[in-house]
Amino acid sequence: MKSRLFIFLLLLIFPVPLVAAGTEDQLKESVTAFWQATQARDRVTSMKYVYPDDLNNFLNKNAAVIKSWEIDTISMNADSTEAQVKMKYSMETYPGIAFNLAKTETWQLFNNEWKIRVHDPSVAMKEALLGNHAPRGGKVSQEKILKIMPDRIKFYKANPNQPAFIRIENYLDIPATLELIEVDQDLIEIAEKPSIVNPGEKARIKLQYIGKEKEKENLSTQVVLEIKSGENITRRTLSVVYNYMNAAMKWLQKQHQPETSPHQP
């Protein structure tokens, strides 16, 4: 009894944090592990830290020869699910010749793990060569439209509990109201949805896969949305893939399967 009272008093004096601490520390660990693997030219380990949708993009990129690197700055969004990480590094372009460079990477939280986004190499090269064609003064013109993204929703076989999101961005001058969201209720649960998206605001719909099928891959269904803005109703049908796996994911999965002896049953 005395020991329980002692522990209780310790908790009052030195309370244990109830929220998991160190989100930025976890991000730094992932960034460090990714860059260490990149420097060691260990593609398999590097792939553990790549966002699943971008594995093909990562494999299509030429491996760089990194001589040194450091994390410069980290900027996280309000809910700590996305971060911009500025890296300073030295890359060898010709044998014995290295250049000091800098770039900003996008990292996103996926299944409670930080993953780096990797763009299509051809698109990244065009941006590097041509730049962004924004008007002078730095302002980008925005049409008066309602954006609904993405066109294709994915629930991953490797992480079936990972939710998917539909993003709504209202660039109209009037509010947009979500009138209808239609899903296959045996497969998808609507975990979160907005009732209204005001002008200039962004909102999201959170979907959770609840289906029982675990083995078959790349199965299809759809989500139907109806959003009212003034007298107009925007109706969108979004394709959904559940138990999603692509070739890069299958390859990565095989790398981490334990080898079995031919003598084992």
C-alpha positions in Angstrom: 0.0 0.0 0.0 2.8 2.4 0.9 4.6 1.7 -2.4 1.4 2.5 -4.4 1.1 5.8 -2.5 4.7 6.6 -3.1 4.3 6.0 -6.9 1.1 8.1 -6.9 3.0 11.0 -5.2 5.8 10.7 -7.7 3.3 11.0 -10.6 1.8 14.1 -9.0 5.3 15.7 -8.7 6.7 14.4 -12.0 3.7 13.8 -14.3 4.2 11.6 -17.3 3.4 13.3 -20.7 0.2 11.8 -22.1 1.0 12.9 -25.7 3.7 11.1 -27.6 6.6 13.6 -27.7 9.3 14.1 -30.3 7.5 14.3 -33.6 10.2 16.5 -34.9 12.8 14.1 -33.4 11.2 11.2 -35.1 11.3 13.1 -38.4 15.0 13.9 -37.9 15.7 10.2 -37.2 14.0 9.2 -40.5 15.7 11.9 -42.5 19.1 10.9 -41.0 18.5 7.2 -41.7 17.4 8.0 -45.3 20.4 10.2 -46.0 22.8 7.7 -44.4 21.5 5.0 -46.6 21.7 7.3 -49.6 25.3 8.1 -48.9 26.0 4.4 -48.5 24.2 3.8 -51.8 21.9 1.3 -50.0 18.8 1.5 -52.1 16.9 -1.1 -50.2 17.2 0.7 -46.9 16.5 4.0 -48.5 13.2 2.7 -49.9 11.9 2.1 -46.4 11.6 5.9 -46.0 10.0 6.6 -49.4 6.3 7.4 -49.6 4.6 4.3 -51.1 3.1 6.2 -54.1 6.6 7.4 -55.1 8.6 4.1 -55.0 8.6 3.9 -58.8 9.8 7.5 -59.1 12.6 6.7 -56.6 13.7 3.6 -58.5 13.8 5.5 -61.8 16.2 8.1 -60.4 19.9 7.7 -60.8 21.7 7.1 -57.5 23.7 10.2 -56.5 27.2 10.0 -55.0 26.8 12.0 -51.7 30.0 13.0 -50.0 28.5 14.8 -47.0 25.2 16.2 -45.8 23.4 18.0 -43.0 19.9 19.0 -42.0 19.6 22.8 -42.3 16.0 23.7 -41.3 12.7 21.9 -40.6 9.3 23.6 -41.1 6.2 21.5 -40.1 2.5 22.2 -40.8 0.0 22.9 -38.0 -1.0 19.2 -37.4 2.5 17.8 -37.7 1.7 15.6 -40.7 3.8 17.2 -43.3 7.2 19.0 -43.2 9.6 20.9 -45.4 13.2 19.8 -44.7 16.0 21.9 -46.2 19.1 19.8 -46.7 22.7 21.0 -47.4 24.9 18.4 -49.1 27.9 17.8 -51.2 27.5 15.7 -54.3 30.2 14.2 -56.5 29.4 14.9 -60.2 32.8 13.8 -61.6 35.4 11.6 -59.9 37.1 13.7 -57.3 34.9 16.8 -58.0 32.1 17.7 -55.5 29.7 20.5 -55.5 27.9 22.0 -52.5 24.2 22.1 -53.0 20.9 22.6 -51.2 17.4 21.5 -51.7 14.1 21.3 -49.8 12.4 18.0 -49.4 8.8 17.2 -48.5 8.2 14.6 -45.8 4.8 13.3 -44.9 3.5 11.1 -42.1 2.3 7.8 -43.3 1.1 5.1 -40.9 2.8 7.0 -38.1 6.1 6.9 -40.0 7.8 9.8 -41.8 8.2 9.2 -45.6 9.9 11.4 -48.2 7.9 12.4 -51.3 9.8 11.7 -54.6 8.7 13.5 -57.7 8.8 12.1 -61.2 12.4 12.7 -62.4 11.2 14.1 -65.8 8.9 16.6 -64.1 11.6 17.6 -61.5 14.1 18.2 -64.4 11.6 20.4 -66.3 11.0 22.5 -63.2 14.8 22.8 -62.5 15.4 23.9 -66.1 12.4 26.0 -66.8 11.3 27.1 -63.4 7.8 27.9 -62.3 6.0 30.3 -64.6 4.5 32.5 -62.0 3.5 36.1 -62.9 5.9 38.9 -61.9 5.5 40.0 -58.3 5.4 36.4 -57.0 1.6 36.0 -57.1 0.0 33.0 -58.8 -3.3 33.7 -60.4 -6.1 31.3 -59.1 -9.2 30.5 -61.1 -12.6 30.7 -59.3 -13.0 27.0 -59.0 -13.7 24.2 -56.5 -10.8 21.7 -56.4 -11.5 18.1 -55.4 -8.4 15.9 -55.0 -7.2 13.3 -55.8 -9.0 11.6 -58.7 -7.9 8.2 -57.4 -8.0 7.0 -53.8 -5.8 4.2 -52.5 -6.0 1.9 -49.5 -2.7 0.1 -49.1 -2.6 -3.7 -48.7 0.5 -3.3 -46.6 -1.2 -0.8 -44.3 -4.9 -1.5 -44.4 -5.5 0.7 -41.3 -4.0 3.8 -43.0 -6.9 6.2 -43.8 -7.3 7.9 -47.2 -8.2 11.6 -47.7 -10.2 13.6 -50.2 -9.2 17.3 -50.1 -11.6 20.1 -51.0 -10.2 23.5 -51.8 -12.7 26.4 -52.3 -11.5 29.1 -54.5 -15.0 30.4 -55.2 -16.5 33.6 -53.7 -19.3 31.6 -52.1 -19.4 28.8 -49.5 -19.5 25.2 -50.7 -21.7 22.6 -48.9 -21.2 18.9 -49.0 -24.6 17.6 -49.9 -23.8 13.9 -50.5 -21.0 11.4 -50.0 -21.8 7.9 -51.2 -19.5 4.9 -50.5 -19.8 1.1 -50.4 -20.6 0.8 -46.7 -19.2 -2.8 -46.6 -15.8 -1.5 -47.6 -15.4 2.2 -46.5 -16.3 4.1 -43.4 -16.6 7.9 -43.5 -14.5 8.8 -40.4 -14.5 12.6 -40.9 -16.3 15.1 -43.2 -16.9 18.8 -43.4 -20.4 20.2 -43.7 -19.3 23.5 -45.3 -16.1 24.8 -46.9 -16.0 28.6 -46.9 -14.3 30.7 -49.6 -10.5 30.5 -49.4 -10.6 27.5 -47.1 -9.5 23.9 -47.4 -11.1 20.8 -45.9 -10.8 17.1 -46.0 -12.9 14.0 -45.9 -11.3 11.1 -44.0 -12.1 7.6 -45.2 -11.2 4.3 -43.5 -11.1 0.9 -45.2 -13.2 -1.7 -43.2 -13.4 -4.5 -45.8 -12.7 -8.1 -44.9 -10.7 -9.0 -48.1 -7.0 -9.2 -47.2 -5.5 -11.3 -50.0 -6.6 -10.1 -53.4 -4.8 -7.1 -54.7 -5.9 -3.9 -56.5 -9.6 -4.2 -56.2 -11.9 -1.4 -57.2 -14.9 0.6 -56.0 -15.9 4.3 -56.1 -16.9 7.3 -54.0 -19.5 9.8 -55.2 -19.6 13.4 -54.0 -22.1 16.1 -54.5 -21.1 19.6 -53.4 -23.4 22.6 -53.7 -22.1 26.2 -54.3 -24.8 28.7 -54.8 -27.2 27.3 -57.4 -24.6 24.9 -58.8 -24.1 21.3 -57.8 -20.7 19.7 -58.5 -20.9 15.9 -58.8 -17.7 13.9 -58.8 -17.1 10.2 -59.0 -13.7 9.2 -57.6 -12.2 5.8 -58.3 -11.0 3.8 -55.3 -8.4 1.0 -55.2 -8.2 -1.1 -52.1 -5.5 -3.7 -51.2 -3.3 -1.5 -53.4 0.1 -2.9 -54.4 2.4 -1.9 -57.2 5.5 -3.6 -58.6 7.9 -1.6 -56.4 6.0 -2.4 -53.2 6.0 -6.1 -54.1 9.7 -6.0 -54.7 10.3 -4.1 -51.4 8.2 -6.6 -49.5 10.2 -9.5 -50.9 13.5 -7.9 -49.7 12.2 -8.1 -46.1 10.9 -11.6 -46.2 13.1 -14.1 -44.3 14.9 -16.6 -46.5 13.8 -20.2 -45.8 16.1 -23.1 -46.1 15.2 -25.6 -48.9 15.3 -28.3 -46.3 12.6 -26.6 -44.2 9.0 -27.8 -44.8 
